[in-house]
Amino acid sequence: MDESTVVAQYDSGLTVRAVAELNGVSYGKIYRLLQDTDVQLRPRGGKPSREA
């Protein structure tokens, strides 16, 4: 599992869970990797809605 690939997958819009499944690792491992690499995590529940 390549760190830059994981970050790119998450940045492309995949959820933490989807990135974990794609790479065959746990949700927690991906979550920690993203935190350790200072990636801005999206809020739970998907992408934020557009502001009017």
VOROPA-992628 format. One line per 4 residues: number of its first residue (from 1); for each residue x, y negated, z of C-alpha. Coordinates in steps of 0.02 Angstrom, whole numbers. Example, Ala and Ser with C-alpha at 12.3 -4.5 7.8 and 13.67 -1.06 7.14 Angstrom:
<atoms>
1) 615:225:390 | 684:53:357
</atoms>
This chain:
<atoms>
1) 0:0:0 | 78:-162:-58 | 44:-316:49 | 32:-434:-99
5) -93:-318:-185 | -203:-314:-30 | -199:-504:-17 | -241:-521:-202
9) -387:-399:-186 | -458:-496:-38 | -430:-664:-123 | -522:-600:-277
13) -679:-584:-172 | -675:-406:-108 | -726:-379:72 | -604:-316:203
17) -700:-152:204 | -692:-136:13 | -504:-171:13 | -481:-40:149
21) -579:91:51 | -486:51:-109 | -318:76:-22 | -369:226:83
25) -335:143:251 | -440:82:397 | -534:-82:409 | -425:-130:558
29) -262:-104:462 | -319:-221:323 | -388:-348:446 | -223:-353:542
33) -121:-363:383 | -223:-513:323 | -206:-598:493 | -19:-565:498
37) 3:-643:326 | -97:-798:376 | -234:-768:249 | -388:-877:278
41) -522:-749:321 | -698:-780:258 | -841:-784:383 | -933:-622:411
45) -1085:-597:301 | -1007:-640:134 | -961:-797:44 | -1023:-959:120
49) -1173:-1036:36 | -1154:-1191:-74 | -1184:-1354:13 | -1319:-1464:-63
</atoms>
